[in-house]
């Protein structure tokens, strides 16, 4: 493994989600059974599943590929073979303005996979532009170079 990075949501986002889901769970537990709890239980379950599905984002680079996975289920995921990565470079971007937010997004600059922050590595892959968010984009780019990514193709 040449590089491994796990990018988490900001702490305040974790707190907000946990307080919201916890509040829904407590409300459900305190409601009388005949009140019809499903209208609270279903959103709490769906919210918890989405939370576990999309956080954290893991980026790993080995000799063959860069792997990007979301959540504890490791899905959704992307595999970018090293030989097909071109023109990689460190970038600073504006998540809200350029992509409409964080997560799995598409904007004018192509696709963005990002959990937090405004820095990452942008590259070309099979005719599409991707930006992978990173807390240490220089290290991510160095690992791509070490793996032999065709950084000057394209």
Secondary structure as the mmCIF struct_conf table of DSSP 4:
data_model
#
loop_
_struct_conf.conf_type_id
_struct_conf.id
_struct_conf.beg_label_comp_id
_struct_conf.beg_label_asym_id
_struct_conf.beg_label_seq_id
_struct_conf.end_label_comp_id
_struct_conf.end_label_asym_id
_struct_conf.end_label_seq_id
STRN STRN1 UNK A 3 UNK A 7
HELX_RH_AL_P HELX_RH_AL_P1 UNK A 11 UNK A 30
BEND BEND1 UNK A 31 UNK A 31
HELX_RH_3T_P HELX_RH_3T_P1 UNK A 33 UNK A 35
TURN_TY1_P TURN_TY1_P1 UNK A 37 UNK A 37
HELX_RH_AL_P HELX_RH_AL_P2 UNK A 38 UNK A 54
BEND BEND2 UNK A 56 UNK A 56
STRN STRN2 UNK A 57 UNK A 61
BEND BEND3 UNK A 63 UNK A 64
STRN STRN3 UNK A 65 UNK A 70
TURN_TY1_P TURN_TY1_P2 UNK A 71 UNK A 74
BEND BEND4 UNK A 76 UNK A 76
STRN STRN4 UNK A 77 UNK A 81
HELX_RH_3T_P HELX_RH_3T_P2 UNK A 82 UNK A 84
STRN STRN5 UNK A 85 UNK A 92
HELX_RH_PI_P HELX_RH_PI_P1 UNK A 95 UNK A 99
BEND BEND5 UNK A 100 UNK A 102
STRN STRN6 UNK A 103 UNK A 107
TURN_TY1_P TURN_TY1_P3 UNK A 108 UNK A 109
STRN STRN7 UNK A 110 UNK A 114
BEND BEND6 UNK A 115 UNK A 118
STRN STRN8 UNK A 119 UNK A 125
TURN_TY1_P TURN_TY1_P4 UNK A 126 UNK A 127
STRN STRN9 UNK A 128 UNK A 133
BEND BEND7 UNK A 135 UNK A 136
HELX_RH_AL_P HELX_RH_AL_P3 UNK A 137 UNK A 147
TURN_TY1_P TURN_TY1_P5 UNK A 148 UNK A 148
STRN STRN10 UNK A 150 UNK A 150
TURN_TY1_P TURN_TY1_P6 UNK A 151 UNK A 152
#
